[in-house]
Amino acid sequence: MFLRLFLLTVFIFSSLFAQTQIAVVEFQANGVSQIEARALTDRLVLELFKTGEFTVLEREMLDKIIDEQKFQLSGCTSTECLIEIGRLANVQEIIAGSVSHVGSTYSISARLISIETGKIIRIASHDQRGEIDDLLTSGMKNIAIQLSLGTVDNTAESYKQNASKDLASKQENINNSGIPQTVERLAHSGPRLNISISDKKFNRSENDLKGGGGTYSPGDTILYTITATNVGDAIMTNPVITDPLPGGVSFIANSEEGDNAEIVFSIDGGNSYAPWPMYYSVRDSRGIITRKEARADMVTHIRWIIQENLEAGEFNISKFKVVVNP
């Protein structure tokens, strides 16, 4: 069986971890009304609380603290200003961001800042077309998940190492034992997620499809199947699976599948995620910024946000395809 060419990182929302005390500043409104920005900010507070990762200061309490200190919140967008608010509120971290409307696209951007160090810990973004209502029902949830997950250092490092190698060098890591790679995390009592990964040559013979694995050549299409099973003894709440793609292969657009899951993508090394199609901005030599639609071969990570709880013994299946680059 062909050993997975890239690491798979599993993040689990769990109340077993210590919660971080945070405050959320009302998001800036760009092309939307301030009332809409406030409503979306309030929804983000709710979604952050639901992750179980944060203790969120009530918006009314934050407003009261700012008013008592006669602090001028209007125009407070710099990191230094936000840190001052965080100190007044006596929280560990603070979140600020903006909601924008350009053409037919709505965009949310947010950043999580450490009050102690003044550094940006995590950033998040979400772009989508349609009505602003969709930001309320799904966009802010996506932002909350991105801000709560962050990036695991060893995964990011492994991704960089993998991306710097070509497919030939990766073939040295092929495992022909017939046993799919398994990754286990959170070895404590309670929920415990077991991940098994299998691969098949999607464009080869029936025997290949049955047997899977083997040696891959440029142009081959590979179908990956990820099975996430709760092997613990308690309910697992909304597990999230994030997959960094290696160098040497390219994602095939619209090949992703997931059982009751929201699927989002990253084209910037896992720093931000959004549904497909994705967009990015390019500044030309004249300083003009152009918004472009991302190509499938630009995808660096895929994330499945599972929209259900896994009872003990239950499993969830995710799939996607890649093509081996020339």
QUIMO-V275892 format. One record per pair of residues at least 6 apart in sequence whose ideal C-beta (glycine too) atoms are under 7 Angstrom apart, sorted by the first residue. I is the first residue (numbers start at 1). J is the second residue. If there is no record, write none. Layout:
I;J, I;J
This chain:
1;175, 1;176, 1;177, 1;178, 1;179, 1;180, 1;212, 1;213, 2;174, 2;199, 2;212, 2;213, 2;214, 3;173, 3;174, 3;175, 3;181, 4;181, 4;197, 5;170, 5;246, 6;162, 6;243, 6;244, 6;245, 6;246, 7;155, 7;158, 7;244, 8;183, 8;195, 8;197, 8;226, 8;241, 8;243, 9;152, 9;155, 9;242, 10;183, 10;185, 10;193, 10;195, 10;239, 10;241, 11;149, 11;240, 11;242, 12;186, 12;191, 12;193, 12;236, 12;239, 13;51, 13;52, 13;53, 13;237, 13;238, 14;52, 14;191, 15;52, 16;188, 16;190, 17;53, 19;53, 19;54, 19;55, 20;53, 20;54, 20;92, 20;93, 21;55, 21;91, 21;92, 22;54, 22;56, 22;57, 22;91, 22;92, 22;93, 22;94, 22;95, 23;57, 23;62, 23;85, 23;86, 23;89, 23;91, 23;94, 24;41, 24;44, 24;45, 24;56, 24;95, 25;82, 25;85, 25;94, 25;95, 25;96, 26;37, 26;38, 26;41, 27;37, 27;40, 27;41, 27;97, 27;98, 27;99, 28;37, 28;77, 28;98, 29;36, 29;37, 29;99, 30;98, 30;99, 30;100, 31;100, 31;101, 31;102, 32;99, 32;101, 32;132, 36;132, 37;99, 39;136, 40;99, 40;135, 40;136, 40;140, 42;59, 43;136, 43;140, 44;140, 44;143, 44;144, 45;56, 45;59, 47;140, 47;141, 47;144, 48;54, 48;56, 48;144, 48;147, 48;148, 49;56, 51;144, 51;145, 51;148, 53;148, 54;148, 57;89, 57;91, 62;89, 65;88, 65;89, 66;73, 66;85, 69;88, 71;85, 71;88, 76;82, 76;85, 77;96, 79;113, 79;118, 82;94, 82;96, 82;113, 83;113, 83;115, 83;118, 85;94, 86;94, 86;115, 87;115, 91;115, 92;115, 93;112, 93;113, 93;114, 93;115, 93;121, 94;113, 94;115, 95;110, 95;112, 95;147, 96;111, 97;108, 97;109, 97;110, 97;111, 98;109, 99;108, 100;107, 104;129, 105;127, 105;129, 106;128, 106;132, 106;135, 107;125, 107;127, 108;125, 108;126, 108;135, 108;139, 108;143, 109;125, 110;124, 110;143, 110;147, 111;120, 111;123, 112;121, 112;122, 112;147, 113;120, 113;121, 114;121, 121;150, 122;146, 122;147, 122;150, 123;271, 123;272, 124;143, 124;146, 124;147, 124;272, 125;272, 125;274, 126;139, 126;142, 126;143, 126;274, 127;274, 127;278, 127;279, 128;134, 128;139, 128;275, 138;262, 142;264, 142;273, 145;240, 145;305, 146;272, 146;273, 149;240, 151;270, 155;244, 156;270, 159;244, 162;246, 162;247, 163;246, 163;247, 164;247, 165;247, 166;247, 166;248, 167;248, 167;324, 167;325, 170;246, 170;248, 171;215, 176;213, 180;196, 180;197, 180;198, 181;197, 182;194, 182;195, 182;196, 183;195, 184;194, 185;193, 186;192, 186;193, 189;233, 190;232, 190;233, 190;234, 191;230, 191;232, 191;234, 191;235, 191;236, 192;230, 192;231, 192;232, 193;228, 193;230, 193;236, 193;239, 194;229, 194;231, 195;226, 195;228, 196;227, 197;224, 197;226, 198;212, 198;225, 199;212, 199;213, 199;222, 199;223, 199;224, 200;209, 200;212, 200;223, 201;208, 201;209, 201;214, 201;220, 201;222, 202;221, 202;222, 202;223, 202;321, 203;220, 203;221, 208;214, 216;222, 216;324, 217;324, 218;324, 218;325, 218;326, 219;323, 219;324, 220;324, 221;252, 221;321, 221;323, 222;321, 222;322, 222;324, 223;319, 223;321, 224;319, 224;320, 225;317, 225;319, 226;241, 226;318, 227;315, 227;317, 228;239, 228;241, 228;315, 228;316, 229;315, 230;236, 230;310, 230;311, 230;312, 230;313, 230;314, 232;312, 233;312, 234;312, 235;309, 235;311, 236;309, 236;310, 237;309, 238;306, 238;307, 238;309, 239;306, 239;310, 240;303, 240;304, 240;305, 240;306, 241;303, 241;304, 241;318, 242;301, 242;303, 243;301, 243;302, 244;270, 244;300, 244;301, 245;251, 245;299, 245;300, 245;301, 245;322, 248;324, 248;325, 249;322, 249;323, 249;324, 249;325, 250;296, 250;297, 250;322, 250;323, 250;325, 251;296, 251;297, 251;299, 251;320, 251;322, 252;296, 252;321, 252;322, 252;323, 253;276, 253;296, 255;320, 255;321, 256;263, 256;302, 256;320, 257;318, 257;319, 257;320, 258;304, 258;318, 259;316, 259;317, 260;306, 260;307, 260;308, 261;304, 261;305, 261;306, 261;307, 261;318, 262;305, 262;307, 263;302, 263;304, 264;273, 264;274, 264;275, 264;303, 264;305, 265;273, 265;274, 265;276, 265;278, 265;299, 265;301, 265;302, 266;272, 266;273, 266;300, 266;301, 267;278, 267;280, 267;294, 267;298, 267;299, 267;300, 268;300, 269;300, 270;300, 270;301, 273;303, 277;293, 277;294, 278;294, 279;291, 279;292, 279;293, 279;294, 280;292, 280;294, 281;289, 281;290, 281;291, 282;290, 282;292, 283;289, 284;290, 302;320, 304;318, 306;316, 310;316
